[in-house]
Amino acid sequence: EVQLVESGGGLMQPGGSLRLSCAASGFTFSRYTMTWVRRTPGKGLEWVSSIVSDGSTTYYADSVKGRFTISRDNVKKMLYLQTNSLKSEDTAVYYCAKYYNPLWFPRPWAPDEYDYWGQGTQVIVSA
């Protein structure tokens, strides 16, 4: 059974940092591109960042570029999102998601192409 379990969210003041984690199980983690997305009441579902299977290439939304860093540990089957210089607009539920196919190439974000999602971890940025 595929499982993705996020953790690390919480309440943080603007300018602070949080490290989000996603523990993967039930599939060959090292073969798949993984992605972080977030859901906010105002914007809905928003793509945040993706990392290819071997971790060699990463992609970021303009809204988080330079502040967030995605990484992965294929031995531990873990996905991470280091969030720095947090802003109030980063308040959201953050989800990790698995791309449905080992074959991936840069493409527009399409939620339907991700077949497994975690339950989410809440990040609240507020003074």
KACORWO-V812662 format. One record per run of one state. SS is the DSSP state (H for helix, E for strand, C for the rest). FROM is the first residue (numbers start at 1). LEN is the number of residues. Records with the same first field share a line. If there is no record, write none. Layout:
SS: FROM-LEN + FROM-LEN
//
This chain:
C: 1-2 + 8-2 + 13-5 + 26-3 + 32-2 + 41-3 + 52-6 + 61-7 + 74-4 + 84-4 + 91-1 + 100-11 + 118-3 + 126-2
E: 3-5 + 10-3 + 18-8 + 34-7 + 44-8 + 58-3 + 68-6 + 78-6 + 92-8 + 114-4 + 121-5
H: 29-3 + 88-3 + 111-3
//
